[in-house]
């Protein structure tokens, strides 16, 4: 590999050391051999006057000895090239065992994050098609203009180098071809001798016999040194220009051609003046080769020269780290993340975190509702910010969800037929043993609709409904849907979980809300896929009608200041002690979650989901750069009615289902709760009988939350099941008292 011209050196004879070997400064290879004048060999005056005849004879003798040595060496080289003489070097290296940087890329193949090799080198794989053609043209014109014609060794260049050595008494040009440089890079040697040169020649001929020209060029593109721990044109382009080598300017291409000759001496981050001079000499060589017009060359010389080294890309570092740790044997991992969206979300988190405070962090996550693919995941406001514990991935941390579980309480109540969005419910002081829930603002709203109670995130109505649907059933349903809920050791689910008294992961919350957007079914979140990936079957969260009711109610939640209403269904939450601020929302296409707080769990006074997280959520939806998608249309079983037009049991919710005037509440005698009913003929399901005692007629039967037609004044009712599996049967009497059982038809 050429190592620069004497203009780069303080002295023409100074030796420059750089990986993979130390070499003498030489002129660029590929120039036509110089013309020699008669008597040039040994010419020159002696110090202090004309040389004596003995001195002249001595100089001529030394020159002829150099000529003889050079001719002998040249003959040897010709023998090597002409006869295929092979030294005992073993099989030729072709780079098959080279270690490259692990790469994590996005869904479109865009680089998210590379990882240094075990030796600490940045060696990013690149092929010829991924490099700007101007760089390749300039490289061949400057380094080895006969590259496409020779077979590994350019005898003309070697002859020129030998004659220049004879004339000057020192090495002026090395005569190495690109193939010989690749051989040297594959088998680096620090010493410089005839034996090493012969080895390079043999290896070059061997490489040409087993690899194509483009494959040899590809090895050069991946191995050429660019200063420090940078190897290969892709690493250099990212480090010095912050972009892939696919789109290089003429000046950028020229610099990348010049750097490998003396990578340490010409590094832009250390020797910008020397590097600029080397770049301009490459541009002059390009001009002389008539590759580009002169005016383009002059413009390229005036372009700004990089004076520093950029950090390697580090998009979605938490997701990349997790994928690499889970796949230690893979060098390329493709995530479902969209790099452009990820970049916008990271900028959003960084901007808002700096505005909120020095120790606060922000986590963001966006998923595709249909597939569960994670298209953006921001685990912290800044991965490299130690004050914010940036390397802690808050999307996987166990935190209190605050009020973000309330929609699923309401969903179960809708599913059981206990309430409708327009049902009236009381927001008044209530006590459950020693537990007396209060609203966030310590006030009570009195009688409100269920819709209003959820939109205002009132605590008392949520606890009332949780008591009716049972806390253990809520946790069981969420676990069945794929959420991992954590309670203190020895604790059982209680009413406090509805207000955040349970541990949950951010990613699980986002998955659950995406299940609401999917009308009641969840799919596991997917962040990367291997070759054998198969989509998981959906899991039940809520019945479609119940999920639609929840989404419809949340669509009407008042948005933050200056945000458009009615475009995103969302819910906010604040954990006990102002430790976690949440906001999670969805439209018909995407679900986005936001968490704000301190990673160490310390309280932050006045930190609430509505004031801190909700504005970020709406800004994140705006950065999707597409209009919001409407929620799915209403499924079968939806009742559109005002409160006055609802069936009497649904007009008002009564805690505990206690009927007035001391009447006996309804009780399902058959089938008992948890029963398994065997079907004799699976090809045709027969009606199922249900027996009820007590209750005030008329009775309403709900199957999985949907009303079915039956005899409203009979104690024995029959209904036609839709299919096999679990089903909830609920009977509601005229005063709103109800009883429910869960049975399995098999």
TORDOVO-507997 format. One line per field, with one value per residue (C-alpha): residue in one letter; residue number from 1; x, y, z. Coordinates in steps of 0.1 Angstrom, whole numbers, plus 5000, padded with zeros to 4 digits. Example, Ala and Ser with C-alpha at 12.3 -4.5 7.8 and 13.67 -1.06 7.14 Angstrom:
# residues 2
residu <- [a|s]
num <- [1|2]
east <- [5123|5137]
north <- [4955|4989]
up <- [5078|5071]
This chain:
# residues 746
residu <- [x|x|x|x|x|x|x|x|x|x|x|x|x|x|x|x|x|x|x|x|x|x|x|x|x|x|x|x|x|x|x|x|x|x|x|x|x|x|x|x|x|x|x|x|x|x|x|x|x|x|x|x|x|x|x|x|x|x|x|x|x|x|x|x|x|x|x|x|x|x|x|x|x|x|x|x|x|x|x|x|x|x|x|x|x|x|x|x|x|x|x|x|x|x|x|x|x|x|x|x|x|x|x|x|x|x|x|x|x|x|x|x|x|x|x|x|x|x|x|x|x|x|x|x|x|x|x|x|x|x|x|x|x|x|x|x|x|x|x|x|x|x|x|x|x|x|x|x|x|x|x|x|x|x|x|x|x|x|x|x|x|x|x|x|x|x|x|x|x|x|x|x|x|x|x|x|x|x|x|x|x|x|x|x|x|x|x|x|x|x|x|x|x|x|x|x|x|x|x|x|x|x|x|x|x|x|x|x|x|x|x|x|x|x|x|x|x|x|x|x|x|x|x|x|x|x|x|x|x|x|x|x|x|x|x|x|x|x|x|x|x|x|x|x|x|x|x|x|x|x|x|x|x|x|x|x|x|x|x|x|x|x|x|x|x|x|x|x|x|x|x|x|x|x|x|x|x|x|x|x|x|x|x|x|x|x|x|x|x|x|x|x|x|x|x|x|x|x|x|x|x|x|x|x|x|x|x|x|x|x|x|x|x|x|x|x|x|x|x|x|x|x|x|x|x|x|x|x|x|x|x|x|x|x|x|x|x|x|x|x|x|x|x|x|x|x|x|x|x|x|x|x|x|x|x|x|x|x|x|x|x|x|x|x|x|x|x|x|x|x|x|x|x|x|x|x|x|x|x|x|x|x|x|x|x|x|x|x|x|x|x|x|x|x|x|x|x|x|x|x|x|x|x|x|x|x|x|x|x|x|x|x|x|x|x|x|x|x|x|x|x|x|x|x|x|x|x|x|x|x|x|x|x|x|x|x|x|x|x|x|x|x|x|x|x|x|x|x|x|x|x|x|x|x|x|x|x|x|x|x|x|x|x|x|x|x|x|x|x|x|x|x|x|x|x|x|x|x|x|x|x|x|x|x|x|x|x|x|x|x|x|x|x|x|x|x|x|x|x|x|x|x|x|x|x|x|x|x|x|x|x|x|x|x|x|x|x|x|x|x|x|x|x|x|x|x|x|x|x|x|x|x|x|x|x|x|x|x|x|x|x|x|x|x|x|x|x|x|x|x|x|x|x|x|x|x|x|x|x|x|x|x|x|x|x|x|x|x|x|x|x|x|x|x|x|x|x|x|x|x|x|x|x|x|x|x|x|x|x|x|x|x|x|x|x|x|x|x|x|x|x|x|x|x|x|x|x|x|x|x|x|x|x|x|x|x|x|x|x|x|x|x|x|x|x|x|x|x|x|x|x|x|x|x|x|x|x|x|x|x|x|x|x|x|x|x|x|x|x|x|x|x|x|x|x|x|x|x|x|x|x|x|x|x|x|x|x|x|x|x|x|x|x|x|x|x|x|x|x|x|x|x|x|x|x|x|x|x|x|x|x|x|x|x|x|x|x|x|x|x|x|x|x|x|x|x|x|x|x|x|x|x|x|x|x|x|x|x|x|x|x|x|x|x|x|x|x|x|x|x|x|x|x|x|x|x|x|x|x|x|x|x|x|x|x|x]
num <- [1|2|3|4|5|6|7|8|9|10|11|12|13|14|15|16|17|18|19|20|21|22|23|24|25|26|27|28|29|30|31|32|33|34|35|36|37|38|39|40|41|42|43|44|45|46|47|48|49|50|51|52|53|54|55|56|57|58|59|60|61|62|63|64|65|66|67|68|69|70|71|72|73|74|75|76|77|78|79|80|81|82|83|84|85|86|87|88|89|90|91|92|93|94|95|96|97|98|99|100|101|102|103|104|105|106|107|108|109|110|111|112|113|114|115|116|117|118|119|120|121|122|123|124|125|126|127|128|129|130|131|132|133|134|135|136|137|138|139|140|141|142|143|144|145|146|147|148|149|150|151|152|153|154|155|156|157|158|159|160|161|162|163|164|165|166|167|168|169|170|171|172|173|174|175|176|177|178|179|180|181|182|183|184|185|186|187|188|189|190|191|192|193|194|195|196|197|198|199|200|201|202|203|204|205|206|207|208|209|210|211|212|213|214|215|216|217|218|219|220|221|222|223|224|225|226|227|228|229|230|231|232|233|234|235|236|237|238|239|240|241|242|243|244|245|246|247|248|249|250|251|252|253|254|255|256|257|258|259|260|261|262|263|264|265|266|267|268|269|270|271|272|273|274|275|276|277|278|279|280|281|282|283|284|285|286|287|288|289|290|291|292|293|294|295|296|297|298|299|300|301|302|303|304|305|306|307|308|309|310|311|312|313|314|315|316|317|318|319|320|321|322|323|324|325|326|327|328|329|330|331|332|333|334|335|336|337|338|339|340|341|342|343|344|345|346|347|348|349|350|351|352|353|354|355|356|357|358|359|360|361|362|363|364|365|366|367|368|369|370|371|372|373|374|375|376|377|378|379|380|381|382|383|384|385|386|387|388|389|390|391|392|393|394|395|396|397|398|399|400|401|402|403|404|405|406|407|408|409|410|411|412|413|414|415|416|417|418|419|420|421|422|423|424|425|426|427|428|429|430|431|432|433|434|435|436|437|438|439|440|441|442|443|444|445|446|447|448|449|450|451|452|453|454|455|456|457|458|459|460|461|462|463|464|465|466|467|468|469|470|471|472|473|474|475|476|477|478|479|480|481|482|483|484|485|486|487|488|489|490|491|492|493|494|495|496|497|498|499|500|501|502|503|504|505|506|507|508|509|510|511|512|513|514|515|516|517|518|519|520|521|522|523|524|525|526|527|528|529|530|531|532|533|534|535|536|537|538|539|540|541|542|543|544|545|546|547|548|549|550|551|552|553|554|555|556|557|558|559|560|561|562|563|564|565|566|567|568|569|570|571|572|573|574|575|576|577|578|579|580|581|582|583|584|585|586|587|588|589|590|591|592|593|594|595|596|597|598|599|600|601|602|603|604|605|606|607|608|609|610|611|612|613|614|615|616|617|618|619|620|621|622|623|624|625|626|627|628|629|630|631|632|633|634|635|636|637|638|639|640|641|642|643|644|645|646|647|648|649|650|651|652|653|654|655|656|657|658|659|660|661|662|663|664|665|666|667|668|669|670|671|672|673|674|675|676|677|678|679|680|681|682|683|684|685|686|687|688|689|690|691|692|693|694|695|696|697|698|699|700|701|702|703|704|705|706|707|708|709|710|711|712|713|714|715|716|717|718|719|720|721|722|723|724|725|726|727|728|729|730|731|732|733|734|735|736|737|738|739|740|741|742|743|744|745|746]
east <- [5000|5014|5022|5022|5046|5075|5054|5037|5069|5092|5120|5119|5137|5115|5098|5060|5046|5010|4990|4993|5030|5057|5066|5088|5071|5066|5050|5016|5017|5005|5024|5042|5080|5101|5124|5161|5188|5221|5247|5220|5232|5258|5258|5264|5292|5314|5315|5340|5346|5346|5347|5379|5381|5383|5351|5333|5344|5333|5299|5294|5304|5278|5252|5259|5258|5223|5214|5226|5207|5176|5178|5184|5153|5133|5142|5131|5099|5094|5100|5074|5049|5057|5061|5037|5064|5048|5067|5058|5032|5002|4967|4961|4940|4908|4893|4867|4877|4878|4858|4835|4816|4781|4754|4719|4697|4661|4632|4645|4681|4692|4720|4709|4740|4773|4795|4833|4851|4867|4900|4882|4882|4854|4853|4818|4811|4805|4802|4811|4775|4771|4800|4798|4812|4832|4853|4860|4870|4893|4908|4918|4930|4952|4964|4964|4953|4960|4940|4915|4942|4970|4969|4979|5013|5020|5054|5055|5051|5076|5102|5096|5101|5133|5147|5137|5156|5186|5186|5179|5195|5162|5127|5106|5075|5066|5049|5023|4990|4957|4958|4992|4979|4950|4975|4995|4963|4953|4988|5003|5041|5059|5093|5101|5124|5127|5113|5082|5077|5080|5054|5030|5036|5029|4998|4986|4988|4971|4943|4938|4934|4906|4888|4873|4884|4853|4859|4894|4882|4856|4884|4902|4870|4866|4902|4920|4932|4918|4934|4930|4907|4889|4891|4872|4856|4822|4837|4857|4827|4805|4833|4845|4813|4785|4769|4771|4796|4768|4765|4800|4809|4840|4860|4849|4858|4893|4900|4890|4914|4943|4939|4950|4985|4994|4963|4978|4997|4966|4938|4913|4908|4945|4963|4937|4964|4983|4950|4938|4970|4968|4931|4939|4967|4943|4919|4948|4954|4917|4918|4949|4930|4901|4876|4858|4857|4882|4855|4842|4878|4882|4848|4858|4890|4870|4847|4849|4874|4863|4883|4869|4857|4820|4806|4793|4755|4737|4700|4677|4707|4686|4668|4701|4718|4690|4690|4727|4727|4699|4717|4754|4762|4747|4766|4735|4703|4672|4648|4613|4621|4619|4652|4637|4608|4633|4655|4625|4613|4648|4651|4616|4626|4659|4643|4614|4637|4660|4630|4616|4647|4682|4675|4642|4641|4615|4606|4586|4573|4553|4538|4519|4485|4479|4512|4526|4558|4577|4585|4601|4615|4632|4644|4657|4661|4698|4717|4750|4736|4747|4726|4695|4707|4705|4715|4686|4658|4626|4605|4613|4615|4588|4568|4534|4509|4489|4454|4464|4447|4413|4401|4404|4383|4356|4361|4353|4322|4310|4317|4296|4268|4271|4272|4270|4290|4258|4250|4249|4273|4280|4312|4307|4327|4327|4345|4356|4367|4397|4401|4384|4394|4396|4399|4432|4419|4402|4368|4337|4316|4284|4263|4281|4279|4303|4317|4325|4339|4365|4374|4379|4398|4377|4389|4358|4337|4367|4370|4333|4334|4366|4348|4320|4342|4367|4404|4415|4396|4412|4447|4439|4425|4455|4479|4460|4465|4502|4509|4532|4518|4539|4526|4546|4555|4525|4500|4468|4451|4430|4411|4442|4455|4429|4447|4483|4490|4508|4540|4538|4562|4558|4560|4532|4510|4515|4507|4474|4463|4471|4447|4420|4427|4425|4389|4399|4428|4465|4495|4530|4552|4578|4611|4633|4627|4649|4645|4620|4597|4560|4534|4519|4481|4461|4451|4418|4417|4381|4351|4350|4320|4336|4369|4351|4332|4365|4381|4350|4350|4388|4385|4365|4391|4399|4433|4462|4463|4467|4461|4434|4405|4388|4418|4435|4420|4442|4445|4469|4481|4501|4516|4515|4539|4544|4569|4556|4537|4520|4501|4492|4470|4460|4443|4433|4470|4494|4497|4521|4531|4550|4566|4581|4599|4632|4647|4657|4620|4624|4593|4590|4566|4538|4547|4514|4505|4483|4508|4541|4533|4502|4517|4546|4521|4504|4537|4548|4516|4524|4559|4545|4541|4508|4473|4457|4437|4401|4393|4376|4338|4314|4312|4280|4263|4269|4240|4237|4213|4210|4206|4168|4166|4188|4172|4164|4192|4217|4204|4221|4249|4244|4274|4272|4241|4219|4182|4159|4131|4148|4139|4160|4186|4187|4209|4219|4212|4223|4249|4270|4301|4331|4310|4320|4291|4296|4281|4267|4268|4295|4282|4250|4249|4216|4202|4216|4193|4198|4178|4175|4160|4150|4152|4125|4111|4118|4151|4178|4203|4237|4261|4296|4282|4257|4220|4202|4165|4148|4117|4121|4095|4106|4129|4143|4157|4173|4199|4217|4256|4278|4304|4325|4348|4345|4315|4302|4265|4249|4214|4202|4168|4145|4163|4198|4207|4228|4245|4272|4288|4316|4312|4330|4311|4332]
north <- [5000|5034|5056|5091|5114|5133|5165|5148|5143|5166|5149|5128|5098|5098|5064|5063|5035|5025|4993|4969|4976|5003|5016|5042|5072|5067|5085|5073|5041|5039|5068|5062|5055|5087|5095|5091|5113|5100|5102|5106|5077|5088|5124|5153|5174|5164|5185|5212|5209|5185|5149|5129|5102|5076|5090|5089|5053|5044|5060|5042|5009|5014|5023|4993|4971|4985|4979|4943|4937|4952|4932|4900|4909|4917|4884|4867|4885|4876|4840|4842|4858|4837|4802|4803|4795|4791|4795|4773|4797|4775|4782|4817|4838|4850|4869|4842|4840|4878|4891|4920|4943|4930|4951|4959|4973|4985|4970|4986|4976|5011|5009|5014|5004|4987|4970|4970|4937|4918|4937|4970|4977|4993|4970|4974|4950|4967|4955|4972|4980|5000|5024|5055|5047|5080|5066|5034|5053|5076|5047|5028|5059|5068|5035|5010|5023|4990|4970|4956|4944|4928|4895|4906|4920|4951|4944|4978|4995|4971|4980|5017|5012|4993|5019|5048|5030|5026|5063|5077|5051|5049|5037|5063|5042|5008|4994|4976|4968|4969|4931|4932|4957|4933|4905|4927|4935|4899|4889|4920|4922|4950|4943|4954|4932|4914|4883|4901|4917|4883|4869|4897|4890|4853|4860|4885|4860|4834|4858|4867|4830|4824|4857|4881|4917|4929|4905|4918|4953|4943|4931|4964|4983|4963|4962|4995|5014|5048|5058|5047|5017|5024|4998|4998|5026|5023|5028|5058|5074|5071|5084|5113|5123|5108|5090|5058|5056|5051|5089|5104|5138|5141|5157|5130|5103|5118|5120|5083|5074|5093|5082|5045|5056|5072|5069|5082|5111|5123|5117|5146|5146|5151|5163|5182|5202|5172|5154|5183|5183|5146|5149|5177|5157|5129|5154|5165|5129|5125|5156|5144|5112|5132|5114|5146|5182|5207|5229|5201|5194|5231|5231|5199|5215|5243|5220|5220|5195|5174|5183|5157|5122|5114|5088|5056|5055|5044|5044|5023|5012|4994|4973|4966|4955|4932|4916|4911|4895|4871|4862|4859|4839|4863|4891|4908|4914|4931|4948|4958|4994|5022|5042|5075|5073|5061|5091|5115|5098|5100|5137|5142|5124|5143|5177|5171|5156|5186|5208|5188|5185|5172|5138|5130|5105|5096|5063|5060|5031|5027|4995|4985|4973|4947|4928|4938|4950|4975|5004|5027|5021|5047|5033|5065|5102|5098|5065|5081|5104|5090|5115|5101|5065|5064|5028|5016|5005|5019|5001|4969|4982|4972|5002|5012|5017|5043|5046|5030|4997|5014|5009|4971|4973|4991|4966|4937|4955|4962|4925|4913|4936|4954|4988|5007|5039|5059|5040|5064|5056|5073|5091|5094|5084|5046|5022|4986|4974|4996|5007|5040|5051|5088|5108|5124|5159|5147|5158|5138|5144|5128|5110|5108|5086|5057|5074|5106|5086|5069|5101|5119|5089|5090|5065|5056|5044|5023|5007|5000|4983|4963|4951|4939|4921|4910|4919|4883|4880|4912|4900|4866|4881|4905|4876|4855|4883|4882|4909|4901|4916|4915|4917|4917|4882|4866|4892|4884|4908|4934|4965|4987|4972|4993|5025|5012|4988|4963|4962|4961|4966|4995|4972|4950|4981|4991|4956|4957|4990|4977|4949|4975|4989|4953|4950|4928|4905|4909|4897|4895|4924|4916|4935|4912|4881|4852|4830|4806|4833|4824|4848|4839|4833|4862|4860|4871|4903|4914|4908|4929|4949|4957|4967|4990|5006|5014|5028|5049|5064|5071|5088|5115|5121|5158|5163|5184|5221|5230|5193|5182|5164|5132|5118|5096|5073|5078|5074|5090|5077|5089|5065|5069|5096|5112|5086|5076|5097|5077|5084|5056|5061|5045|5051|5025|5019|5025|5025|5048|5048|5075|5072|5101|5099|5091|5057|5054|5057|5089|5110|5142|5167|5178|5151|5139|5119|5147|5175|5157|5126|5135|5164|5141|5115|5138|5152|5116|5109|5141|5128|5097|5120|5106|5114|5094|5063|5060|5032|5001|5004|4991|4953|4933|4938|4975|4994|5031|5047|5075|5066|5069|5044|5018|4987|4995|4973|4994|5028|5029|5009|4998|4987|4950|4946|4949|4953|4978|4970|4939|4917|4886|4891|4867|4836|4812|4777|4759|4757|4763|4785|4767|4739|4720|4711|4682|4684|4652|4662|4687|4691|4708|4727|4724|4752|4754|4756|4782|4781|4811|4817|4850|4883|4907|4902|4909|4891|4899|4872|4883|4858|4872|4907|4906|4904|4874|4869|4846|4843|4873|4862|4825|4810|4786|4802|4787|4802|4791|4791|4804|4777|4757|4773|4795|4818|4841|4840|4869|4874|4910|4916|4947|4965|4960|4931|4905|4872|4857|4823|4812|4778|4759|4742|4712]
up <- [5000|4991|5021|5007|4990|5006|5009|5038|5057|5076|5058|5027|5044|5076|5082|5088|5109|5106|5106|5091|5085|5086|5051|5035|5020|4983|4954|4943|4923|4888|4873|4840|4845|4844|4815|4824|4809|4799|4827|4853|4873|4899|4886|4910|4922|4951|4982|4979|4942|4912|4921|4914|4889|4917|4933|4900|4894|4929|4923|4890|4906|4933|4908|4887|4917|4924|4888|4890|4922|4908|4876|4896|4918|4887|4870|4902|4901|4865|4873|4900|4878|4847|4861|4890|4914|4948|4981|5010|5024|5028|5015|5004|5029|5013|5044|5051|5087|5093|5123|5115|5137|5148|5132|5144|5116|5114|5095|5062|5067|5079|5105|5141|5160|5152|5179|5179|5173|5202|5194|5197|5160|5140|5109|5094|5064|5031|4995|4963|4955|4987|4979|4958|4923|4924|4953|4934|4902|4922|4941|4910|4892|4921|4935|4906|4872|4855|4882|4857|4834|4855|4873|4907|4898|4877|4861|4846|4880|4896|4868|4874|4911|4906|4882|4906|4934|4912|4903|4938|4960|4980|4975|4957|4948|4959|4928|4949|4932|4950|4951|4967|4993|5000|5005|5029|5048|5051|5063|5079|5083|5100|5084|5049|5029|4996|5012|5024|4989|4973|4997|4988|4951|4955|4976|4951|4922|4944|4952|4916|4908|4933|4936|4911|4907|4925|4954|4958|4957|4983|5006|5002|5010|5043|5055|5045|5076|5082|5115|5151|5153|5120|5093|5060|5041|5058|5092|5080|5062|5093|5116|5095|5076|5097|5067|5047|5018|4993|4987|4989|4976|4953|4981|5006|4982|4976|5013|5018|4989|5005|5041|5039|5026|5059|5081|5113|5097|5077|5102|5100|5137|5144|5113|5093|5074|5062|5054|5033|5013|5006|4996|4972|4956|4950|4934|4911|4900|4893|4872|4853|4846|4832|4853|4862|4848|4862|4877|4898|4910|4920|4939|4957|4969|4985|5004|5042|5056|5086|5117|5141|5145|5151|5173|5157|5152|5184|5177|5199|5221|5247|5221|5202|5234|5242|5207|5207|5242|5231|5198|5206|5175|5149|5132|5117|5135|5119|5143|5136|5146|5121|5123|5112|5137|5164|5158|5161|5193|5208|5200|5216|5248|5250|5245|5270|5297|5297|5300|5330|5351|5354|5369|5352|5324|5297|5281|5248|5229|5197|5183|5153|5166|5139|5142|5176|5160|5180|5156|5182|5217|5238|5270|5285|5277|5269|5269|5278|5306|5339|5360|5344|5346|5309|5304|5325|5301|5316|5291|5309|5345|5370|5381|5395|5367|5386|5370|5337|5347|5351|5315|5319|5351|5331|5302|5325|5338|5302|5294|5324|5315|5348|5332|5299|5291|5299|5331|5361|5390|5423|5432|5469|5500|5504|5526|5521|5555|5564|5528|5518|5483|5475|5443|5433|5441|5474|5461|5450|5419|5430|5404|5370|5340|5337|5306|5326|5355|5333|5313|5346|5361|5393|5418|5438|5407|5395|5429|5430|5397|5406|5437|5414|5388|5415|5417|5412|5380|5367|5374|5359|5327|5323|5329|5303|5278|5284|5310|5339|5371|5403|5438|5470|5483|5500|5488|5470|5445|5463|5454|5456|5423|5405|5416|5409|5438|5416|5396|5358|5330|5305|5275|5289|5294|5258|5247|5267|5252|5217|5226|5232|5197|5183|5198|5227|5216|5223|5204|5220|5211|5185|5182|5161|5140|5132|5101|5117|5132|5133|5145|5179|5182|5196|5233|5248|5267|5264|5243|5212|5223|5257|5242|5217|5245|5263|5232|5225|5260|5260|5226|5245|5272|5273|5256|5269|5262|5225|5214|5190|5207|5194|5175|5201|5227|5257|5295|5320|5353|5383|5408|5446|5458|5423|5413|5379|5353|5325|5293|5269|5238|5206|5172|5146|5136|5164|5202|5219|5256|5276|5310|5329|5363|5380|5373|5410|5420|5440|5442|5420|5435|5412|5386|5371|5340|5327|5330|5322|5301|5281|5261|5251|5240|5216|5204|5197|5176|5157|5149|5133|5103|5091|5100|5128|5118|5131|5155|5143|5136|5162|5164|5169|5203|5207|5222|5212|5237|5262|5299|5298|5270|5285|5301|5338|5352|5331|5340|5374|5390|5425|5445|5454|5434|5465|5455|5472|5496|5509|5479|5473|5446|5417|5421|5393|5406|5374|5360|5391|5388|5372|5358|5327|5304|5281|5246|5232|5195|5186|5151|5163|5196|5215|5237|5272|5302|5330|5363|5385|5420|5434|5416|5405|5370|5343|5342|5316|5305|5293|5276|5276|5282|5253|5260|5245|5240|5264|5287|5309|5335|5338|5364|5338|5307|5275|5252|5221|5226|5198|5202|5226|5253|5283|5287|5314|5322|5340|5351|5360|5375|5373|5402|5389|5411|5393|5396|5373|5367|5344|5327|5300|5272|5259]
